Amino acid sequence: MQRKPFLASTIFAISMGFFESAVVVYMRYIAYPGGFDFPLQPIDQSLALTEFLREVFSMLMLGSVAFLITRNHMERFAWFIYNFAVWDIFYYIFLKLLLNWPESLFTMDILFLIPVIWTGPVLAPVLLSMLMIVLAVLIIKKTYRGQRVKFTSTEWILFFGGSAIVILSFILDYLIYFCKQNTFGELFSMKMHLEASADYEPERFLWWVFIIGFIAICSGITIFFLRTRHFISKYLNYKEA
């Protein structure tokens, strides 16, 4: 295994997790002194735009580290999802240490703002992060051992389809709420989303939708592992000889 890149990437991702949690601490003191709870108190549009852009640039930061580590596109993808997953897990760990929040793994959280509000229990993104770490480590180990890693069409369908279903589970409740009060064209208005967020309280998280997507991703990882395992066995036998 590539110990130095793993160590450096892990330290970077953990550090990003702390910076992310520190931003939340500052936002709580500035905008939510009473604590985070739904419905969220509306914030200024310029501050909302800044938060939106911060999320975009966070993705660019994670991607740039993956870009620097290797020239292999599949391995870059692996390093990106590895960094993302470690960052996400430690974000919640640091929030717990700094604010004693979330109260439990089932506490509802705003997960993302791109392109609309994502909500769900903390447990859901943590489970996904664990899956991403597993897939990333499998890809990186195989490329390090000389295997050309490539997903089959079935694996791509399971990964992308499962991811789309999981994302739907995060945004569906908000979309239903928003569309009941607004027109389709207003779905692309940041001002309308800011107004909607002032009254939005997640009614439910569709675990069954999330589980379908989660199982699809797990199936893709399992098929990928079983399909490429034979190569690893041949490689180890060759090294021993």
C-alpha positions as CSV (number, residue, x, y, z in Angstrom):
1,M,0.0,0.0,0.0
2,Q,1.1,3.6,-0.6
3,R,1.6,4.5,3.1
4,K,2.8,8.1,2.6
5,P,-0.1,9.2,0.3
6,F,-2.5,7.5,2.7
7,L,-1.0,9.2,5.7
8,A,-0.9,12.6,4.0
9,S,-4.4,12.4,2.6
10,T,-5.8,11.2,5.9
11,I,-4.2,14.1,7.8
12,F,-5.5,16.6,5.1
13,A,-9.0,15.2,5.2
14,I,-9.1,15.2,9.0
15,S,-7.8,18.8,9.1
16,M,-10.5,19.8,6.6
17,G,-13.1,18.1,8.9
18,F,-11.9,20.3,11.7
19,F,-12.0,23.5,9.6
20,E,-15.5,22.6,8.4
21,S,-16.7,22.0,12.0
22,A,-15.1,25.3,13.1
23,V,-17.1,27.2,10.4
24,V,-20.3,25.6,11.8
25,V,-19.3,26.7,15.3
26,Y,-18.8,30.3,14.1
27,M,-22.1,30.2,12.2
28,R,-23.9,29.0,15.3
29,Y,-22.6,31.9,17.4
30,I,-23.3,34.4,14.6
31,A,-26.6,33.3,13.2
32,Y,-28.0,30.6,15.5
33,P,-27.1,31.5,19.1
34,G,-30.0,29.4,20.3
35,G,-28.6,26.3,18.6
36,F,-29.5,24.5,15.4
37,D,-33.1,23.4,15.1
38,F,-35.7,23.2,12.4
39,P,-37.1,25.5,11.0
40,L,-33.8,27.3,10.6
41,Q,-33.6,31.0,11.1
42,P,-33.2,32.6,7.6
43,I,-29.7,34.1,7.0
44,D,-28.7,37.0,4.7
45,Q,-28.6,36.2,1.0
46,S,-24.9,37.1,0.7
47,L,-24.0,34.8,3.6
48,A,-26.0,32.0,2.0
49,L,-24.1,32.6,-1.3
50,T,-20.8,32.5,0.6
51,E,-21.8,29.2,2.2
52,F,-22.8,27.8,-1.2
53,L,-19.5,28.7,-2.7
54,R,-17.6,27.3,0.3
55,E,-19.1,23.9,-0.4
56,V,-18.1,24.2,-4.1
57,F,-14.5,25.1,-3.2
58,S,-14.4,22.4,-0.6
59,M,-15.0,19.9,-3.4
60,L,-12.2,21.5,-5.4
61,M,-9.8,21.2,-2.5
62,L,-10.5,17.5,-2.1
63,G,-10.2,17.0,-5.9
64,S,-6.9,18.9,-6.1
65,V,-5.3,16.7,-3.6
66,A,-6.4,13.6,-5.5
67,F,-5.1,15.2,-8.7
68,L,-1.6,15.7,-7.2
69,I,-1.2,12.2,-5.9
70,T,-1.5,10.3,-9.2
71,R,-2.1,10.6,-12.9
72,N,-4.4,7.6,-13.1
73,H,-8.0,8.8,-13.5
74,M,-9.6,5.9,-11.6
75,E,-7.1,6.3,-8.8
76,R,-7.8,10.0,-8.6
77,F,-11.5,9.2,-8.2
78,A,-10.5,6.8,-5.4
79,W,-8.4,9.3,-3.6
80,F,-11.2,11.9,-4.0
81,I,-13.9,9.7,-2.4
82,Y,-11.5,8.6,0.3
83,N,-10.7,12.2,1.3
84,F,-14.4,13.1,1.1
85,A,-15.4,10.2,3.3
86,V,-12.7,10.8,6.0
87,W,-13.5,14.5,6.0
88,D,-17.2,13.9,6.4
89,I,-16.8,11.4,9.3
90,F,-14.4,13.6,11.2
91,Y,-16.6,16.7,10.6
92,Y,-19.2,15.0,12.8
93,I,-16.6,13.8,15.3
94,F,-15.3,17.3,15.8
95,L,-18.8,18.8,16.0
96,K,-19.6,16.3,18.8
97,L,-16.4,17.3,20.6
98,L,-16.9,21.1,20.1
99,L,-20.7,21.5,20.5
100,N,-21.8,18.1,21.8
101,W,-23.9,17.9,18.6
102,P,-25.4,15.8,17.1
103,E,-27.3,14.4,20.0
104,S,-27.5,11.0,18.3
105,L,-26.8,9.3,14.9
106,F,-30.5,9.8,14.1
107,T,-30.4,13.6,14.6
108,M,-31.5,15.4,11.4
109,D,-29.0,17.6,9.7
110,I,-28.7,19.7,6.6
111,L,-26.1,17.8,4.6
112,F,-25.6,19.9,1.5
113,L,-27.0,22.9,-0.3
114,I,-26.1,22.0,-3.9
115,P,-28.4,22.3,-5.9
116,V,-31.1,22.3,-3.2
117,I,-31.3,21.5,0.6
118,W,-30.3,17.9,1.5
119,T,-31.5,16.7,4.8
120,G,-31.2,13.4,6.6
121,P,-30.1,11.7,9.8
122,V,-26.4,11.9,10.6
123,L,-26.2,8.1,10.3
124,A,-27.0,8.1,6.6
125,P,-23.9,10.1,5.4
126,V,-21.7,8.3,7.9
127,L,-22.7,4.9,6.4
128,L,-22.1,6.2,2.9
129,S,-18.7,7.5,3.9
130,M,-17.8,4.0,5.2
131,L,-18.8,2.6,1.8
132,M,-16.7,5.2,0.0
133,I,-13.6,4.3,2.1
134,V,-14.0,0.6,1.3
135,L,-14.3,1.2,-2.5
136,A,-11.4,3.7,-2.5
137,V,-9.1,1.3,-0.7
138,L,-10.0,-1.5,-3.1
139,I,-9.2,0.6,-6.1
140,I,-6.0,2.0,-4.7
141,K,-4.7,-1.4,-3.6
142,K,-5.4,-2.9,-7.0
143,T,-3.8,-0.1,-9.0
144,Y,-0.8,-0.2,-6.6
145,R,-0.4,-3.9,-7.4
146,G,-0.3,-3.3,-11.1
147,Q,-3.9,-4.0,-12.1
148,R,-5.6,-1.7,-14.5
149,V,-8.8,-0.9,-12.7
150,K,-11.9,-0.4,-14.8
151,F,-15.6,-0.7,-13.9
152,T,-17.9,-2.8,-16.0
153,S,-21.2,-1.3,-17.3
154,T,-23.1,-3.2,-14.6
155,E,-20.9,-1.7,-11.9
156,W,-21.2,1.8,-13.2
157,I,-25.0,1.4,-13.3
158,L,-25.1,0.2,-9.7
159,F,-22.8,3.0,-8.6
160,F,-24.5,5.8,-10.4
161,G,-28.0,4.5,-10.0
162,G,-27.4,3.8,-6.3
163,S,-25.9,7.2,-5.8
164,A,-28.9,8.9,-7.6
165,I,-31.4,7.0,-5.4
166,V,-29.5,8.0,-2.2
167,I,-29.4,11.6,-3.3
168,L,-33.1,11.4,-4.0
169,S,-33.7,10.2,-0.4
170,F,-31.9,13.3,0.9
171,I,-33.7,15.9,-1.2
172,L,-37.2,14.4,-1.8
173,D,-38.8,15.7,1.4
174,Y,-37.6,19.2,0.7
175,L,-38.6,19.1,-2.9
176,I,-42.1,18.0,-2.0
177,Y,-42.3,20.8,0.6
178,F,-41.0,23.4,-1.8
179,C,-43.2,22.4,-4.8
180,K,-46.3,22.6,-2.7
181,Q,-45.8,26.3,-2.2
182,N,-43.9,27.4,-5.3
183,T,-43.8,27.0,-9.0
184,F,-41.3,24.9,-10.9
185,G,-39.5,28.0,-12.2
186,E,-38.9,29.2,-8.7
187,L,-36.9,26.0,-8.0
188,F,-33.9,27.8,-9.5
189,S,-34.2,30.9,-7.3
190,M,-31.9,31.2,-4.4
191,K,-34.2,33.9,-2.9
192,M,-37.1,31.5,-2.9
193,H,-35.1,28.8,-1.3
194,L,-34.0,31.1,1.5
195,E,-37.6,32.0,2.1
196,A,-38.7,28.4,2.0
197,S,-35.9,27.3,4.4
198,A,-37.3,29.7,7.0
199,D,-40.4,27.5,7.5
200,Y,-39.0,24.1,6.4
201,E,-39.1,21.3,8.9
202,P,-38.2,17.8,7.6
203,E,-41.2,15.6,8.1
204,R,-39.6,12.3,7.5
205,F,-36.5,10.6,6.0
206,L,-37.3,8.0,3.5
207,W,-35.1,5.2,4.8
208,W,-36.5,2.7,2.3
209,V,-35.4,4.9,-0.6
210,F,-31.9,5.3,1.0
211,I,-31.6,1.6,1.7
212,I,-32.4,0.7,-2.0
213,G,-29.6,3.0,-3.1
214,F,-27.3,1.8,-0.4
215,I,-27.8,-1.8,-1.4
216,A,-27.2,-1.0,-5.1
217,I,-23.8,0.6,-4.2
218,C,-22.9,-2.3,-1.9
219,S,-23.8,-4.7,-4.8
220,G,-21.5,-2.8,-7.2
221,I,-18.6,-2.9,-4.7
222,T,-19.2,-6.6,-4.1
223,I,-19.3,-7.5,-7.8
224,F,-16.2,-5.4,-8.4
225,F,-14.3,-7.1,-5.6
226,L,-15.3,-10.6,-6.7
227,R,-14.5,-9.9,-10.3
228,T,-11.0,-8.6,-9.6
229,R,-10.1,-11.0,-6.7
230,H,-8.7,-13.6,-9.1
231,F,-6.1,-11.2,-10.4
232,I,-4.9,-10.4,-6.8
233,S,-4.5,-14.2,-6.1
234,K,-2.4,-14.6,-9.3
235,Y,-0.3,-11.6,-8.4
236,L,0.5,-12.8,-4.8
237,N,1.3,-16.3,-6.1
238,Y,3.7,-14.7,-8.7
239,K,5.4,-12.6,-5.9
240,E,5.9,-15.7,-3.7
241,A,7.5,-17.6,-6.6
